[in-house]
Amino acid sequence: MSSRTALLAGATGLVGSHCLSLLLAQPIYARVIVLTRRSLGRNDAKLQEVVVDFERLSDHARELGADDVYCCLGTTRKVAGSDEAFRRVDHDYVVDLARLARENGATRLALVSSVGADRRSSNFYLRVKGETEHDVQALGYEVLEVFRPSFLVGARSERRAAEAVASAVSRVLSGGLVGPLRKYRPIEASTVAAAMVGALVQSEPGHHEHAFDAILSLAPRAAASV
Ligand SMILES: NC(=O)c1ccc[n+]([C@@H]2O[C@H](COP(=O)([O-])OP(=O)(O)OC[C@H]3O[C@@H](n4cnc5c(N)ncnc54)[C@H](OP(=O)(O)O)[C@@H]3O)[C@@H](O)[C@H]2O)c1
């Protein structure tokens, strides 16, 4: 039965585009609001597209009324152009979105972070991801599901040479990543998206973090609830 509203940011991205298709197919959602800086060019009776400048997200605060929030936002330092610009997207935009949605009544949030996220890390990327997780946790969501994938596998329109090489190498080595190293195995972006949807449509109260194995086990829930 349709009763809930989902709010999705990052719908034009690798994980986010899979997430959008899954959300539109979920009977539990009557409406799917997408926050995007460029139109998706997609029509669906459930879909409500809100084109925003994330620098001015608070201007759209009243359009962020939803039950469940899915955040698949992110950039790379190369695309962003500087550490500061990277942090603006991967930390500030994510925390702003989570805060504004929470203030509008959202109680459940699924966030894509990264394996190794740690606000005390000496690695800048992992530190920013850890700070984002920490600051989102402080917002008081009843359900917070944080996903920590390693390399994402999937068809990207944009070429990311370094990521493609690292992903190819880790795919070759994947079988050797056993025990505590399993969390570094590459994973399909579609599987991460399914786990996010699966975790919120059949949610359990509390804050949870999911690496490789947990993502694999949550993913089938999304299909099971259609
Ligand atoms: N790639 C990996 O191997 C990997 C591994 C671990 C974790 N992660 C994390 O997983 C998450 C999802 O990754 P992904 O590969 O699916 O991301 P992606 O394909 O690069 O998509 C990112 C999304 O964020 C949006 N975005 C980026 N910069 C923006 C800006 N300045 N203003 C507004 N929107 C902006 C993009 O919108 P536009 O289309 O308009 O640019 C897109 O919708 C990210 O947080 C990433 O850090 C990725």
PDBQT file of the ligand as one rigid body, heavy atoms in Angstrom, charges set to zero:
ROOT
HETATM    1  N1  LIG A 301      32.874   5.360  -6.919  1.00  0.00    +0.000 N 
HETATM    2  C1  LIG A 301      33.264   4.505  -6.007  1.00  0.00    +0.000 C 
HETATM    3  O1  LIG A 301      33.947   3.500  -6.284  1.00  0.00    +0.000 OA
HETATM    4  C2  LIG A 301      32.854   4.717  -4.578  1.00  0.00    +0.000 A 
HETATM    5  C3  LIG A 301      33.361   3.888  -3.584  1.00  0.00    +0.000 A 
HETATM    6  C4  LIG A 301      32.935   4.062  -2.268  1.00  0.00    +0.000 A 
HETATM    7  C5  LIG A 301      32.018   5.073  -1.960  1.00  0.00    +0.000 A 
HETATM    8  N2  LIG A 301      31.564   5.886  -2.939  1.00  0.00    +0.000 N 
HETATM    9  C6  LIG A 301      30.589   6.929  -2.575  1.00  0.00    +0.000 C 
HETATM   10  O2  LIG A 301      29.311   6.503  -2.995  1.00  0.00    +0.000 OA
HETATM   11  C7  LIG A 301      28.487   7.654  -3.276  1.00  0.00    +0.000 C 
HETATM   12  C8  LIG A 301      27.824   7.450  -4.618  1.00  0.00    +0.000 C 
HETATM   13  O3  LIG A 301      28.843   7.273  -5.583  1.00  0.00    +0.000 OA
HETATM   14  P1  LIG A 301      28.520   7.259  -7.137  1.00  0.00    +0.000 P 
HETATM   15  O4  LIG A 301      29.715   6.713  -7.805  1.00  0.00    +0.000 OA
HETATM   16  O5  LIG A 301      27.163   6.667  -7.373  1.00  0.00    +0.000 OA
HETATM   17  O6  LIG A 301      28.451   8.831  -7.427  1.00  0.00    +0.000 OA
HETATM   18  P2  LIG A 301      28.291   9.548  -8.843  1.00  0.00    +0.000 P 
HETATM   19  O7  LIG A 301      27.942   8.580  -9.911  1.00  0.00    +0.000 OA
HETATM   20  O8  LIG A 301      29.491  10.396  -9.044  1.00  0.00    +0.000 OA
HETATM   21  O9  LIG A 301      27.020  10.483  -8.564  1.00  0.00    +0.000 OA
HETATM   22  C9  LIG A 301      27.107  11.512  -7.640  1.00  0.00    +0.000 C 
HETATM   23  C10 LIG A 301      25.823  12.276  -7.550  1.00  0.00    +0.000 C 
HETATM   24  O10 LIG A 301      26.097  13.477  -6.776  1.00  0.00    +0.000 OA
HETATM   25  C11 LIG A 301      25.722  14.609  -7.545  1.00  0.00    +0.000 C 
HETATM   26  N3  LIG A 301      26.637  15.732  -7.358  1.00  0.00    +0.000 N 
HETATM   27  C12 LIG A 301      27.976  15.713  -7.447  1.00  0.00    +0.000 A 
HETATM   28  N4  LIG A 301      28.468  16.958  -7.284  1.00  0.00    +0.000 NA
HETATM   29  C13 LIG A 301      27.403  17.766  -7.091  1.00  0.00    +0.000 A 
HETATM   30  C14 LIG A 301      27.245  19.159  -6.875  1.00  0.00    +0.000 A 
HETATM   31  N5  LIG A 301      28.306  19.983  -6.812  1.00  0.00    +0.000 N 
HETATM   32  N6  LIG A 301      26.005  19.659  -6.718  1.00  0.00    +0.000 NA
HETATM   33  C15 LIG A 301      24.945  18.828  -6.782  1.00  0.00    +0.000 A 
HETATM   34  N7  LIG A 301      25.004  17.503  -6.989  1.00  0.00    +0.000 NA
HETATM   35  C16 LIG A 301      26.226  16.984  -7.147  1.00  0.00    +0.000 A 
HETATM   36  C17 LIG A 301      25.790  14.169  -8.997  1.00  0.00    +0.000 C 
HETATM   37  O11 LIG A 301      24.992  15.046  -9.754  1.00  0.00    +0.000 OA
HETATM   38  P3  LIG A 301      25.404  15.454 -11.263  1.00  0.00    +0.000 P 
HETATM   39  O12 LIG A 301      25.042  14.251 -12.090  1.00  0.00    +0.000 OA
HETATM   40  O13 LIG A 301      24.587  16.658 -11.524  1.00  0.00    +0.000 OA
HETATM   41  O14 LIG A 301      26.900  15.701 -11.249  1.00  0.00    +0.000 OA
HETATM   42  C18 LIG A 301      25.272  12.741  -8.908  1.00  0.00    +0.000 C 
HETATM   43  O15 LIG A 301      23.871  12.737  -8.871  1.00  0.00    +0.000 OA
HETATM   44  C19 LIG A 301      29.404   8.863  -3.195  1.00  0.00    +0.000 C 
HETATM   45  O16 LIG A 301      29.230   9.496  -1.968  1.00  0.00    +0.000 OA
HETATM   46  C20 LIG A 301      30.796   8.252  -3.264  1.00  0.00    +0.000 C 
HETATM   47  O17 LIG A 301      31.770   9.036  -2.566  1.00  0.00    +0.000 OA
HETATM   48  C21 LIG A 301      31.947   5.738  -4.234  1.00  0.00    +0.000 A 
ENDROOT
TORSDOF 0
